[in-house]
Amino acid sequence: MLAEAGDPPRAWIERPRVADHLLFVWAAFQVLSGDRQLGFGAVGPIPYLAIDRYAERFGIVCVDEFENFHALIRAMDGEFCKPPKEAENKPEQ
């Protein structure tokens, strides 16, 4: 069934939601993504020092809190840097 004019698209309605307690990490990931090195069509990971500096700026100084923050950013970054699925499933020519 087609959406009525003015209705939000289905993808918008079914989009993933970020839990409230993870909004800070999601926002940090968005900001830190600007620190990636890019070159030759490749996207590099977010540098450790950028993550460390961001955490310090926002008062994440406890070792356990930093390790959790760092692990979450790295997990998100790992997913972000994965090649698109279409490229993985393409037959070689």
Phi and psi in radians as a Rosetta constraint file:
Dihedral C 1 N 2 CA 2 C 2 CIRCULARHARMONIC -1.356 0.35
Dihedral N 2 CA 2 C 2 N 3 CIRCULARHARMONIC 2.565 0.35
Dihedral C 2 N 3 CA 3 C 3 CIRCULARHARMONIC -1.282 0.35
Dihedral N 3 CA 3 C 3 N 4 CIRCULARHARMONIC 2.550 0.35
Dihedral C 3 N 4 CA 4 C 4 CIRCULARHARMONIC -1.202 0.35
Dihedral N 4 CA 4 C 4 N 5 CIRCULARHARMONIC 2.666 0.35
Dihedral C 4 N 5 CA 5 C 5 CIRCULARHARMONIC -1.005 0.35
Dihedral N 5 CA 5 C 5 N 6 CIRCULARHARMONIC 2.309 0.35
Dihedral C 5 N 6 CA 6 C 6 CIRCULARHARMONIC 1.592 0.35
Dihedral N 6 CA 6 C 6 N 7 CIRCULARHARMONIC -0.245 0.35
Dihedral C 6 N 7 CA 7 C 7 CIRCULARHARMONIC -1.297 0.35
Dihedral N 7 CA 7 C 7 N 8 CIRCULARHARMONIC 2.509 0.35
Dihedral C 7 N 8 CA 8 C 8 CIRCULARHARMONIC -1.169 0.35
Dihedral N 8 CA 8 C 8 N 9 CIRCULARHARMONIC 2.597 0.35
Dihedral C 8 N 9 CA 9 C 9 CIRCULARHARMONIC -1.075 0.35
Dihedral N 9 CA 9 C 9 N 10 CIRCULARHARMONIC 2.672 0.35
Dihedral C 9 N 10 CA 10 C 10 CIRCULARHARMONIC -1.006 0.35
Dihedral N 10 CA 10 C 10 N 11 CIRCULARHARMONIC -0.702 0.35
Dihedral C 10 N 11 CA 11 C 11 CIRCULARHARMONIC -1.052 0.35
Dihedral N 11 CA 11 C 11 N 12 CIRCULARHARMONIC -0.616 0.35
Dihedral C 11 N 12 CA 12 C 12 CIRCULARHARMONIC -1.200 0.35
Dihedral N 12 CA 12 C 12 N 13 CIRCULARHARMONIC -0.749 0.35
Dihedral C 12 N 13 CA 13 C 13 CIRCULARHARMONIC -1.149 0.35
Dihedral N 13 CA 13 C 13 N 14 CIRCULARHARMONIC -0.667 0.35
Dihedral C 13 N 14 CA 14 C 14 CIRCULARHARMONIC -1.662 0.35
Dihedral N 14 CA 14 C 14 N 15 CIRCULARHARMONIC 0.195 0.35
Dihedral C 14 N 15 CA 15 C 15 CIRCULARHARMONIC -1.092 0.35
Dihedral N 15 CA 15 C 15 N 16 CIRCULARHARMONIC 2.657 0.35
Dihedral C 15 N 16 CA 16 C 16 CIRCULARHARMONIC -1.132 0.35
Dihedral N 16 CA 16 C 16 N 17 CIRCULARHARMONIC 2.574 0.35
Dihedral C 16 N 17 CA 17 C 17 CIRCULARHARMONIC -1.901 0.35
Dihedral N 17 CA 17 C 17 N 18 CIRCULARHARMONIC 2.490 0.35
Dihedral C 17 N 18 CA 18 C 18 CIRCULARHARMONIC -1.691 0.35
Dihedral N 18 CA 18 C 18 N 19 CIRCULARHARMONIC 2.226 0.35
Dihedral C 18 N 19 CA 19 C 19 CIRCULARHARMONIC -1.072 0.35
Dihedral N 19 CA 19 C 19 N 20 CIRCULARHARMONIC 2.528 0.35
Dihedral C 19 N 20 CA 20 C 20 CIRCULARHARMONIC -0.920 0.35
Dihedral N 20 CA 20 C 20 N 21 CIRCULARHARMONIC -0.700 0.35
Dihedral C 20 N 21 CA 21 C 21 CIRCULARHARMONIC -1.274 0.35
Dihedral N 21 CA 21 C 21 N 22 CIRCULARHARMONIC -0.129 0.35
Dihedral C 21 N 22 CA 22 C 22 CIRCULARHARMONIC -1.898 0.35
Dihedral N 22 CA 22 C 22 N 23 CIRCULARHARMONIC 0.051 0.35
Dihedral C 22 N 23 CA 23 C 23 CIRCULARHARMONIC -1.078 0.35
Dihedral N 23 CA 23 C 23 N 24 CIRCULARHARMONIC -0.637 0.35
Dihedral C 23 N 24 CA 24 C 24 CIRCULARHARMONIC -1.076 0.35
Dihedral N 24 CA 24 C 24 N 25 CIRCULARHARMONIC -0.774 0.35
Dihedral C 24 N 25 CA 25 C 25 CIRCULARHARMONIC -1.169 0.35
Dihedral N 25 CA 25 C 25 N 26 CIRCULARHARMONIC -0.712 0.35
Dihedral C 25 N 26 CA 26 C 26 CIRCULARHARMONIC -1.078 0.35
Dihedral N 26 CA 26 C 26 N 27 CIRCULARHARMONIC -0.777 0.35
Dihedral C 26 N 27 CA 27 C 27 CIRCULARHARMONIC -1.124 0.35
Dihedral N 27 CA 27 C 27 N 28 CIRCULARHARMONIC -0.704 0.35
Dihedral C 27 N 28 CA 28 C 28 CIRCULARHARMONIC -1.082 0.35
Dihedral N 28 CA 28 C 28 N 29 CIRCULARHARMONIC -0.741 0.35
Dihedral C 28 N 29 CA 29 C 29 CIRCULARHARMONIC -1.048 0.35
Dihedral N 29 CA 29 C 29 N 30 CIRCULARHARMONIC -0.743 0.35
Dihedral C 29 N 30 CA 30 C 30 CIRCULARHARMONIC -1.070 0.35
Dihedral N 30 CA 30 C 30 N 31 CIRCULARHARMONIC -0.777 0.35
Dihedral C 30 N 31 CA 31 C 31 CIRCULARHARMONIC -1.187 0.35
Dihedral N 31 CA 31 C 31 N 32 CIRCULARHARMONIC -0.815 0.35
Dihedral C 31 N 32 CA 32 C 32 CIRCULARHARMONIC -1.169 0.35
Dihedral N 32 CA 32 C 32 N 33 CIRCULARHARMONIC -0.414 0.35
Dihedral C 32 N 33 CA 33 C 33 CIRCULARHARMONIC -1.050 0.35
Dihedral N 33 CA 33 C 33 N 34 CIRCULARHARMONIC -0.419 0.35
Dihedral C 33 N 34 CA 34 C 34 CIRCULARHARMONIC -1.234 0.35
Dihedral N 34 CA 34 C 34 N 35 CIRCULARHARMONIC -0.206 0.35
Dihedral C 34 N 35 CA 35 C 35 CIRCULARHARMONIC -1.622 0.35
Dihedral N 35 CA 35 C 35 N 36 CIRCULARHARMONIC 0.051 0.35
Dihedral C 35 N 36 CA 36 C 36 CIRCULARHARMONIC -1.159 0.35
Dihedral N 36 CA 36 C 36 N 37 CIRCULARHARMONIC 2.623 0.35
Dihedral C 36 N 37 CA 37 C 37 CIRCULARHARMONIC -1.622 0.35
Dihedral N 37 CA 37 C 37 N 38 CIRCULARHARMONIC 2.362 0.35
Dihedral C 37 N 38 CA 38 C 38 CIRCULARHARMONIC -2.094 0.35
Dihedral N 38 CA 38 C 38 N 39 CIRCULARHARMONIC 2.524 0.35
Dihedral C 38 N 39 CA 39 C 39 CIRCULARHARMONIC -3.130 0.35
Dihedral N 39 CA 39 C 39 N 40 CIRCULARHARMONIC 2.487 0.35
Dihedral C 39 N 40 CA 40 C 40 CIRCULARHARMONIC 0.929 0.35
Dihedral N 40 CA 40 C 40 N 41 CIRCULARHARMONIC 0.663 0.35
Dihedral C 40 N 41 CA 41 C 41 CIRCULARHARMONIC 1.351 0.35
Dihedral N 41 CA 41 C 41 N 42 CIRCULARHARMONIC 0.067 0.35
Dihedral C 41 N 42 CA 42 C 42 CIRCULARHARMONIC -1.832 0.35
Dihedral N 42 CA 42 C 42 N 43 CIRCULARHARMONIC 2.612 0.35
Dihedral C 42 N 43 CA 43 C 43 CIRCULARHARMONIC -1.915 0.35
Dihedral N 43 CA 43 C 43 N 44 CIRCULARHARMONIC 2.142 0.35
Dihedral C 43 N 44 CA 44 C 44 CIRCULARHARMONIC -1.493 0.35
Dihedral N 44 CA 44 C 44 N 45 CIRCULARHARMONIC 2.905 0.35
Dihedral C 44 N 45 CA 45 C 45 CIRCULARHARMONIC -1.286 0.35
Dihedral N 45 CA 45 C 45 N 46 CIRCULARHARMONIC 2.845 0.35
Dihedral C 45 N 46 CA 46 C 46 CIRCULARHARMONIC -1.207 0.35
Dihedral N 46 CA 46 C 46 N 47 CIRCULARHARMONIC 2.227 0.35
Dihedral C 46 N 47 CA 47 C 47 CIRCULARHARMONIC -1.121 0.35
Dihedral N 47 CA 47 C 47 N 48 CIRCULARHARMONIC 2.513 0.35
Dihedral C 47 N 48 CA 48 C 48 CIRCULARHARMONIC -0.978 0.35
Dihedral N 48 CA 48 C 48 N 49 CIRCULARHARMONIC -0.764 0.35
Dihedral C 48 N 49 CA 49 C 49 CIRCULARHARMONIC -1.094 0.35
Dihedral N 49 CA 49 C 49 N 50 CIRCULARHARMONIC -0.565 0.35
Dihedral C 49 N 50 CA 50 C 50 CIRCULARHARMONIC -1.166 0.35
Dihedral N 50 CA 50 C 50 N 51 CIRCULARHARMONIC -0.733 0.35
Dihedral C 50 N 51 CA 51 C 51 CIRCULARHARMONIC -1.127 0.35
Dihedral N 51 CA 51 C 51 N 52 CIRCULARHARMONIC -0.787 0.35
Dihedral C 51 N 52 CA 52 C 52 CIRCULARHARMONIC -1.066 0.35
Dihedral N 52 CA 52 C 52 N 53 CIRCULARHARMONIC -0.791 0.35
Dihedral C 52 N 53 CA 53 C 53 CIRCULARHARMONIC -1.152 0.35
Dihedral N 53 CA 53 C 53 N 54 CIRCULARHARMONIC -0.715 0.35
Dihedral C 53 N 54 CA 54 C 54 CIRCULARHARMONIC -1.082 0.35
Dihedral N 54 CA 54 C 54 N 55 CIRCULARHARMONIC -0.800 0.35
Dihedral C 54 N 55 CA 55 C 55 CIRCULARHARMONIC -1.060 0.35
Dihedral N 55 CA 55 C 55 N 56 CIRCULARHARMONIC -0.773 0.35
Dihedral C 55 N 56 CA 56 C 56 CIRCULARHARMONIC -1.089 0.35
Dihedral N 56 CA 56 C 56 N 57 CIRCULARHARMONIC -0.750 0.35
Dihedral C 56 N 57 CA 57 C 57 CIRCULARHARMONIC -1.019 0.35
Dihedral N 57 CA 57 C 57 N 58 CIRCULARHARMONIC -0.649 0.35
Dihedral C 57 N 58 CA 58 C 58 CIRCULARHARMONIC -1.760 0.35
Dihedral N 58 CA 58 C 58 N 59 CIRCULARHARMONIC 0.294 0.35
Dihedral C 58 N 59 CA 59 C 59 CIRCULARHARMONIC 1.396 0.35
Dihedral N 59 CA 59 C 59 N 60 CIRCULARHARMONIC 0.351 0.35
Dihedral C 59 N 60 CA 60 C 60 CIRCULARHARMONIC -1.586 0.35
Dihedral N 60 CA 60 C 60 N 61 CIRCULARHARMONIC 1.541 0.35
Dihedral C 60 N 61 CA 61 C 61 CIRCULARHARMONIC -1.965 0.35
Dihedral N 61 CA 61 C 61 N 62 CIRCULARHARMONIC -0.337 0.35
Dihedral C 61 N 62 CA 62 C 62 CIRCULARHARMONIC -1.168 0.35
Dihedral N 62 CA 62 C 62 N 63 CIRCULARHARMONIC 2.340 0.35
Dihedral C 62 N 63 CA 63 C 63 CIRCULARHARMONIC -0.995 0.35
Dihedral N 63 CA 63 C 63 N 64 CIRCULARHARMONIC -0.808 0.35
Dihedral C 63 N 64 CA 64 C 64 CIRCULARHARMONIC -1.091 0.35
Dihedral N 64 CA 64 C 64 N 65 CIRCULARHARMONIC -0.755 0.35
Dihedral C 64 N 65 CA 65 C 65 CIRCULARHARMONIC -1.111 0.35
Dihedral N 65 CA 65 C 65 N 66 CIRCULARHARMONIC -0.728 0.35
Dihedral C 65 N 66 CA 66 C 66 CIRCULARHARMONIC -1.139 0.35
Dihedral N 66 CA 66 C 66 N 67 CIRCULARHARMONIC -0.758 0.35
Dihedral C 66 N 67 CA 67 C 67 CIRCULARHARMONIC -1.059 0.35
Dihedral N 67 CA 67 C 67 N 68 CIRCULARHARMONIC -0.691 0.35
Dihedral C 67 N 68 CA 68 C 68 CIRCULARHARMONIC -1.150 0.35
Dihedral N 68 CA 68 C 68 N 69 CIRCULARHARMONIC -0.802 0.35
Dihedral C 68 N 69 CA 69 C 69 CIRCULARHARMONIC -1.058 0.35
Dihedral N 69 CA 69 C 69 N 70 CIRCULARHARMONIC -0.819 0.35
Dihedral C 69 N 70 CA 70 C 70 CIRCULARHARMONIC -1.083 0.35
Dihedral N 70 CA 70 C 70 N 71 CIRCULARHARMONIC -0.760 0.35
Dihedral C 70 N 71 CA 71 C 71 CIRCULARHARMONIC -1.109 0.35
Dihedral N 71 CA 71 C 71 N 72 CIRCULARHARMONIC -0.707 0.35
Dihedral C 71 N 72 CA 72 C 72 CIRCULARHARMONIC -1.154 0.35
Dihedral N 72 CA 72 C 72 N 73 CIRCULARHARMONIC -0.776 0.35
Dihedral C 72 N 73 CA 73 C 73 CIRCULARHARMONIC -1.094 0.35
Dihedral N 73 CA 73 C 73 N 74 CIRCULARHARMONIC -0.764 0.35
Dihedral C 73 N 74 CA 74 C 74 CIRCULARHARMONIC -1.100 0.35
Dihedral N 74 CA 74 C 74 N 75 CIRCULARHARMONIC -0.708 0.35
Dihedral C 74 N 75 CA 75 C 75 CIRCULARHARMONIC -1.121 0.35
Dihedral N 75 CA 75 C 75 N 76 CIRCULARHARMONIC -0.771 0.35
Dihedral C 75 N 76 CA 76 C 76 CIRCULARHARMONIC -1.119 0.35
Dihedral N 76 CA 76 C 76 N 77 CIRCULARHARMONIC -0.720 0.35
Dihedral C 76 N 77 CA 77 C 77 CIRCULARHARMONIC -1.130 0.35
Dihedral N 77 CA 77 C 77 N 78 CIRCULARHARMONIC -0.681 0.35
Dihedral C 77 N 78 CA 78 C 78 CIRCULARHARMONIC -1.073 0.35
Dihedral N 78 CA 78 C 78 N 79 CIRCULARHARMONIC -0.708 0.35
Dihedral C 78 N 79 CA 79 C 79 CIRCULARHARMONIC -1.198 0.35
Dihedral N 79 CA 79 C 79 N 80 CIRCULARHARMONIC -0.703 0.35
Dihedral C 79 N 80 CA 80 C 80 CIRCULARHARMONIC -1.098 0.35
Dihedral N 80 CA 80 C 80 N 81 CIRCULARHARMONIC -0.668 0.35
Dihedral C 80 N 81 CA 81 C 81 CIRCULARHARMONIC -1.460 0.35
Dihedral N 81 CA 81 C 81 N 82 CIRCULARHARMONIC -0.114 0.35
Dihedral C 81 N 82 CA 82 C 82 CIRCULARHARMONIC -1.117 0.35
Dihedral N 82 CA 82 C 82 N 83 CIRCULARHARMONIC 2.512 0.35
Dihedral C 82 N 83 CA 83 C 83 CIRCULARHARMONIC -1.167 0.35
Dihedral N 83 CA 83 C 83 N 84 CIRCULARHARMONIC 2.688 0.35
Dihedral C 83 N 84 CA 84 C 84 CIRCULARHARMONIC -1.051 0.35
Dihedral N 84 CA 84 C 84 N 85 CIRCULARHARMONIC 2.564 0.35
Dihedral C 84 N 85 CA 85 C 85 CIRCULARHARMONIC -1.075 0.35
Dihedral N 85 CA 85 C 85 N 86 CIRCULARHARMONIC -0.589 0.35
Dihedral C 85 N 86 CA 86 C 86 CIRCULARHARMONIC -1.062 0.35
Dihedral N 86 CA 86 C 86 N 87 CIRCULARHARMONIC -0.665 0.35
Dihedral C 86 N 87 CA 87 C 87 CIRCULARHARMONIC -1.213 0.35
Dihedral N 87 CA 87 C 87 N 88 CIRCULARHARMONIC -0.569 0.35
Dihedral C 87 N 88 CA 88 C 88 CIRCULARHARMONIC -1.237 0.35
Dihedral N 88 CA 88 C 88 N 89 CIRCULARHARMONIC -0.552 0.35
Dihedral C 88 N 89 CA 89 C 89 CIRCULARHARMONIC -1.681 0.35
Dihedral N 89 CA 89 C 89 N 90 CIRCULARHARMONIC 0.005 0.35
Dihedral C 89 N 90 CA 90 C 90 CIRCULARHARMONIC -1.288 0.35
Dihedral N 90 CA 90 C 90 N 91 CIRCULARHARMONIC 2.324 0.35
Dihedral C 90 N 91 CA 91 C 91 CIRCULARHARMONIC -1.211 0.35
Dihedral N 91 CA 91 C 91 N 92 CIRCULARHARMONIC 2.542 0.35
Dihedral C 91 N 92 CA 92 C 92 CIRCULARHARMONIC -1.249 0.35
Dihedral N 92 CA 92 C 92 N 93 CIRCULARHARMONIC 2.526 0.35
